[in-house]
Amino acid sequence: MTTQDVLSTAADDTVQYVTVVIGGQLFGLPISQVHDVFMPETVTRVPLAAREVAGVLNLRGRIVTAIDMRKRLHLEPREMGQMMAVGIEHKGESYGLVIDSVGEVLTLSADTREANPSNLDKRWAEIAGGVHRLEGKLMVILDVERLLGSMIEPMAA
């Protein structure tokens, strides 16, 4: 095995995550699924939308559905102030996940990813695709399919 093969294998065994904080909990989104990190200026409410839908917003000419992650996780509403959002795509639609704050990009070994612990809060477990144990904290990996699929599919039925 050449040095290049070793470096290539090592690179393939890591995943980069954009870290976000929601209600004091650290979450990670695979960077491959994140298109933007932005501060929404105005969000237009949508009548009869699911409670988690904060509304829609215009992001560089695209209509984006804003999902209030605090409501999605059944947490207390955020204090008034500047909103942060992470832009993602799911099944051809654009979404902005409204969060408390954005952290850093972490590169973690795929080997350190664990299944959801049995004692993980039910609200987090239903949208989590596993966890990484970091120094002194647990990073819950957001699974976009589970996050948006469980919210959207019942409305379509």
C-alpha positions as CSV (number, residue, x, y, z in Angstrom):
1,M,0.0,0.0,0.0
2,T,1.4,3.4,-1.0
3,T,1.5,6.5,1.2
4,Q,-1.2,8.0,-1.1
5,D,-3.4,4.9,-0.5
6,V,-3.1,5.3,3.2
7,L,-3.9,9.0,3.1
8,S,-6.9,8.4,0.8
9,T,-8.2,5.6,3.1
10,A,-7.8,7.9,6.1
11,A,-9.7,10.7,4.4
12,D,-12.5,8.4,3.4
13,D,-13.0,7.3,7.0
14,T,-13.8,10.8,8.3
15,V,-17.0,12.9,8.2
16,Q,-17.2,16.7,8.5
17,Y,-20.0,18.1,10.5
18,V,-21.3,21.7,10.8
19,T,-22.1,22.0,14.5
20,V,-25.2,23.8,15.7
21,V,-26.6,24.4,19.2
22,I,-30.4,24.1,19.8
23,G,-31.6,24.5,23.4
24,G,-28.1,24.0,24.8
25,Q,-27.6,20.7,23.0
26,L,-24.8,20.2,20.4
27,F,-26.0,18.8,17.1
28,G,-24.0,18.0,14.0
29,L,-25.2,18.1,10.3
30,P,-23.0,16.4,7.7
31,I,-21.4,19.2,5.8
32,S,-22.3,17.5,2.5
33,Q,-26.0,18.4,3.3
34,V,-25.4,22.0,4.3
35,H,-25.7,24.6,1.5
36,D,-25.8,27.9,3.5
37,V,-25.4,29.3,7.0
38,F,-27.3,32.6,7.2
39,M,-29.3,35.1,9.3
40,P,-32.9,35.3,8.0
41,E,-34.1,38.9,7.9
42,T,-37.8,38.3,7.6
43,V,-39.9,35.2,7.8
44,T,-43.4,35.2,6.4
45,R,-45.9,33.1,8.3
46,V,-47.8,30.5,6.4
47,P,-51.5,29.9,7.5
48,L,-52.3,26.4,8.5
49,A,-48.7,25.2,8.3
50,A,-47.4,22.6,10.7
51,R,-46.4,24.1,14.1
52,E,-42.7,23.6,13.3
53,V,-42.9,25.7,10.2
54,A,-41.8,29.2,11.1
55,G,-42.8,30.4,7.7
56,V,-41.1,31.0,4.4
57,L,-38.2,33.3,3.5
58,N,-36.4,34.5,0.4
59,L,-32.8,33.4,0.1
60,R,-31.1,34.8,-2.9
61,G,-34.3,34.6,-5.0
62,R,-35.3,31.1,-3.8
63,I,-38.3,30.5,-1.5
64,V,-37.1,28.5,1.5
65,T,-39.3,26.9,4.2
66,A,-38.1,27.9,7.6
67,I,-38.2,25.1,10.2
68,D,-38.1,26.3,13.9
69,M,-35.9,23.6,15.4
70,R,-36.9,24.6,18.9
71,K,-40.6,23.9,18.1
72,R,-39.6,20.7,16.3
73,L,-37.9,19.5,19.5
74,H,-40.7,20.7,21.8
75,L,-38.4,23.2,23.5
76,E,-39.2,26.7,24.9
77,P,-39.3,29.4,22.3
78,R,-36.1,31.3,21.7
79,E,-35.6,34.8,23.1
80,M,-36.1,37.6,20.7
81,G,-33.1,38.6,18.8
82,Q,-31.1,37.6,15.7
83,M,-32.0,34.3,14.1
84,M,-29.5,31.9,12.7
85,A,-30.3,29.3,10.1
86,V,-28.7,26.4,8.2
87,G,-29.8,25.9,4.6
88,I,-30.3,22.3,3.4
89,E,-32.1,20.6,0.6
90,H,-34.5,17.6,0.9
91,K,-36.2,15.9,-2.1
92,G,-35.6,19.0,-4.3
93,E,-37.0,21.5,-1.8
94,S,-35.0,24.1,0.1
95,Y,-35.3,24.4,3.9
96,G,-33.7,26.7,6.5
97,L,-33.3,25.1,9.9
98,V,-33.7,27.9,12.4
99,I,-31.3,27.3,15.3
100,D,-29.8,29.0,18.3
101,S,-26.2,29.3,17.0
102,V,-23.7,27.8,14.6
103,G,-20.5,26.3,15.9
104,E,-17.4,25.1,14.1
105,V,-16.8,22.4,11.5
106,L,-15.6,19.2,13.0
107,T,-13.9,16.4,11.2
108,L,-14.6,13.2,13.0
109,S,-13.7,9.6,12.4
110,A,-16.6,7.5,11.1
111,D,-15.4,4.8,13.5
112,T,-16.3,7.0,16.6
113,R,-20.0,7.3,15.5
114,E,-22.3,5.4,17.8
115,A,-25.9,4.3,17.5
116,N,-28.4,6.4,19.5
117,P,-28.0,5.5,23.2
118,S,-31.1,4.0,24.7
119,N,-31.4,6.9,27.2
120,L,-31.3,9.6,24.5
121,D,-34.1,12.0,24.9
122,K,-37.0,10.8,22.7
123,R,-37.4,14.2,21.0
124,W,-33.7,13.9,19.8
125,A,-33.8,10.2,19.1
126,E,-36.6,10.5,16.5
127,I,-34.4,12.9,14.4
128,A,-30.9,11.5,15.2
129,G,-28.8,9.3,13.1
130,G,-26.3,8.5,15.9
131,V,-24.0,10.3,18.2
132,H,-20.4,11.2,18.7
133,R,-19.0,11.4,22.2
134,L,-16.7,14.5,22.4
135,E,-14.7,15.8,25.3
136,G,-17.3,16.5,28.0
137,K,-20.3,16.5,25.6
138,L,-22.4,14.5,23.3
139,M,-23.0,15.6,19.7
140,V,-26.3,14.3,18.3
141,I,-26.1,13.8,14.5
142,L,-29.1,15.3,12.7
143,D,-30.6,12.9,10.2
144,V,-32.3,15.2,7.6
145,E,-34.4,12.3,6.2
146,R,-35.8,11.6,9.7
147,L,-36.1,15.3,10.6
148,L,-38.1,16.4,7.6
149,G,-39.6,13.0,6.6
150,S,-41.5,12.6,9.8
151,M,-42.7,16.2,9.6
152,I,-43.8,16.3,6.0
153,E,-45.1,12.8,5.2
154,P,-48.1,12.9,7.7
155,M,-49.2,16.2,6.2
156,A,-49.3,14.7,2.6
157,A,-51.5,11.8,3.7
